[in-house]
Amino acid sequence: MAFLVPVAAAVGIGLGVAGSIKGAEAQRKAATQERVAADFEATQLEDRAKDTVAAASFRADRIQKRAQQILSTQRAMLAANGGDTTDVTAQAITDDTIRKASLDSLLEMANAESSAQKDKLRAKMTRETGKRMSDVRRDQATGTLLSGFGDALSGGASWAEKYGRKSTVSR
């Protein structure tokens, strides 16, 4: 019977250490998943930023093409009515059409760039947050391991003292 107490203590300590190792392993996996998820989300935000700028560039190009069509129509109507494209009024209309189209194009690109910058900033913050959370989980895993080994080193003798020497069987 006296032999079983140290064996039971050793088994208990071993199970405690094994539990600590498993807990630390789970925390390390969670840390990796945290970082992977943050990187994935950040990549999506960066892709969205690129898509936003590309779409705005396309729309700005369409605005300019539409302005050219309007200018052609204006010139054709002016010529059909016997007007001259060098006339001051005709020039003012042409200049106004070009100015408005340019402003619309620039506004389209400025809004897209602003939105893209916000997405890029969110991506950076998401990556940094993911890294920090990953680091925290890894530190927790290290703490779990150290705690388990510390308990194992200090707990064996005290477990035997607390539970192993008490006997309810009288001799």
C-alpha positions as CSV (number, residue, x, y, z in Angstrom):
1,M,0.0,0.0,0.0
2,A,2.9,2.4,0.8
3,F,4.2,1.9,-2.8
4,L,0.9,2.9,-4.3
5,V,0.9,6.4,-2.8
6,P,4.1,7.6,-4.7
7,V,2.8,5.9,-7.8
8,A,-0.5,7.7,-7.5
9,A,1.2,11.0,-6.9
10,A,3.4,10.5,-9.9
11,V,0.4,9.6,-12.1
12,G,-1.4,12.7,-10.8
13,I,1.5,14.9,-11.5
14,G,2.0,13.4,-14.9
15,L,-1.7,14.0,-15.7
16,G,-1.5,17.5,-14.5
17,V,1.6,18.2,-16.7
18,A,-0.1,16.5,-19.7
19,G,-3.2,18.7,-19.2
20,S,-1.0,21.8,-19.1
21,I,0.8,20.7,-22.3
22,K,-2.6,20.1,-24.0
23,G,-3.9,23.5,-22.8
24,A,-0.8,25.3,-24.0
25,E,-1.1,23.5,-27.4
26,A,-4.7,24.6,-27.7
27,Q,-3.7,28.2,-26.9
28,R,-0.9,28.1,-29.5
29,K,-3.3,26.8,-32.2
30,A,-5.8,29.6,-31.2
31,A,-2.9,32.1,-31.6
32,T,-2.2,30.8,-35.1
33,Q,-5.8,30.9,-36.1
34,E,-6.2,34.4,-34.7
35,R,-3.3,35.6,-36.9
36,V,-4.5,33.7,-40.0
37,A,-8.0,35.2,-39.6
38,A,-6.6,38.7,-39.2
39,D,-4.3,38.3,-42.3
40,F,-7.3,37.0,-44.3
41,E,-9.5,39.9,-43.3
42,A,-6.7,42.4,-44.0
43,T,-6.1,41.0,-47.4
44,Q,-9.7,41.3,-48.2
45,L,-9.7,44.9,-47.2
46,E,-6.6,45.6,-49.3
47,D,-8.2,43.9,-52.3
48,R,-11.4,46.0,-51.8
49,A,-9.2,49.1,-51.7
50,K,-7.7,48.2,-55.1
51,D,-11.1,47.3,-56.6
52,T,-12.5,50.6,-55.4
53,V,-9.8,52.6,-57.1
54,A,-10.1,50.5,-60.3
55,A,-13.9,50.9,-60.5
56,A,-13.6,54.7,-59.9
57,S,-11.0,54.9,-62.6
58,F,-13.3,53.2,-65.0
59,R,-16.2,55.5,-64.0
60,A,-13.9,58.6,-64.4
61,D,-13.0,57.4,-67.9
62,R,-16.6,56.9,-68.8
63,I,-17.3,60.5,-67.6
64,Q,-14.6,61.8,-69.9
65,K,-15.9,59.8,-72.8
66,R,-19.5,61.0,-72.2
67,A,-18.2,64.6,-72.1
68,Q,-16.6,64.1,-75.5
69,Q,-19.9,62.8,-76.8
70,I,-21.7,65.8,-75.4
71,L,-19.1,68.1,-76.9
72,S,-19.5,66.5,-80.3
73,T,-23.3,66.8,-80.1
74,Q,-22.9,70.5,-79.1
75,R,-20.6,71.2,-82.0
76,A,-22.9,69.3,-84.4
77,M,-25.9,71.2,-83.2
78,L,-24.1,74.5,-83.4
79,A,-22.9,73.8,-87.0
80,A,-26.4,72.6,-88.0
81,N,-27.8,76.0,-86.8
82,G,-25.1,77.9,-88.7
83,G,-23.1,78.8,-85.6
84,D,-19.4,79.1,-85.3
85,T,-17.4,77.1,-82.8
86,T,-15.1,80.1,-82.2
87,D,-18.1,82.2,-81.0
88,V,-17.7,83.4,-77.4
89,T,-21.0,81.7,-76.3
90,A,-20.1,78.4,-77.9
91,Q,-16.6,78.5,-76.3
92,A,-18.3,79.2,-72.9
93,I,-20.6,76.2,-73.3
94,T,-17.7,74.0,-74.4
95,D,-15.5,75.2,-71.5
96,D,-18.3,74.6,-69.0
97,T,-18.9,71.1,-70.3
98,I,-15.2,70.3,-70.1
99,R,-14.8,71.8,-66.6
100,K,-17.8,69.9,-65.2
101,A,-16.7,66.6,-66.7
102,S,-13.2,67.1,-65.2
103,L,-14.6,68.0,-61.8
104,D,-16.9,64.9,-61.9
105,S,-13.9,62.7,-62.8
106,L,-11.7,64.2,-60.1
107,L,-14.4,63.9,-57.5
108,E,-15.0,60.2,-58.5
109,M,-11.3,59.5,-58.0
110,A,-10.9,61.5,-54.8
111,N,-13.8,59.7,-53.2
112,A,-12.4,56.3,-54.3
113,E,-8.9,57.2,-53.0
114,S,-10.3,58.3,-49.7
115,S,-12.3,55.1,-49.3
116,A,-9.3,53.0,-50.4
117,Q,-7.1,54.7,-47.8
118,K,-9.6,53.9,-45.1
119,D,-9.7,50.2,-46.1
120,K,-5.9,50.1,-46.2
121,L,-5.7,51.6,-42.7
122,R,-8.3,49.1,-41.5
123,A,-6.2,46.3,-43.0
124,K,-3.1,47.5,-41.2
125,M,-5.0,47.8,-37.9
126,T,-6.5,44.4,-38.4
127,R,-3.1,42.8,-39.0
128,E,-1.6,44.6,-36.0
129,T,-4.5,43.5,-33.7
130,G,-4.3,39.9,-35.0
131,K,-0.5,39.9,-34.2
132,R,-1.1,41.3,-30.7
133,M,-3.9,38.8,-30.0
134,S,-1.7,36.0,-31.3
135,D,1.2,37.2,-29.1
136,V,-1.1,37.3,-26.1
137,R,-2.3,33.8,-26.7
138,R,1.2,32.5,-27.1
139,D,2.2,34.2,-23.8
140,Q,-0.8,32.5,-22.2
141,A,0.3,29.2,-23.6
142,T,3.8,29.7,-22.1
143,G,2.2,30.6,-18.8
144,T,0.1,27.5,-18.8
145,L,3.1,25.3,-19.5
146,L,5.2,27.0,-16.8
147,S,2.3,26.8,-14.3
148,G,1.8,23.1,-15.0
149,F,5.5,22.3,-14.6
150,G,5.7,24.5,-11.5
151,D,2.7,22.6,-10.0
152,A,4.4,19.3,-10.9
153,L,7.6,20.3,-9.2
154,S,6.0,21.7,-6.0
155,G,2.9,19.5,-5.9
156,G,4.4,16.0,-5.7
157,A,5.6,16.1,-2.1
158,S,2.7,18.2,-0.9
159,W,0.2,15.8,-2.5
160,A,1.8,12.9,-0.8
161,E,1.8,14.8,2.5
162,K,-1.8,15.9,2.1
163,Y,-3.3,12.7,0.8
164,G,-0.8,9.9,0.8
165,R,0.0,9.6,4.5
166,K,-3.6,9.8,5.7
167,S,-4.9,6.4,6.1
168,T,-8.5,5.5,7.1
169,V,-7.5,1.9,7.6
170,S,-6.5,1.1,11.2
171,R,-3.8,-1.5,12.0
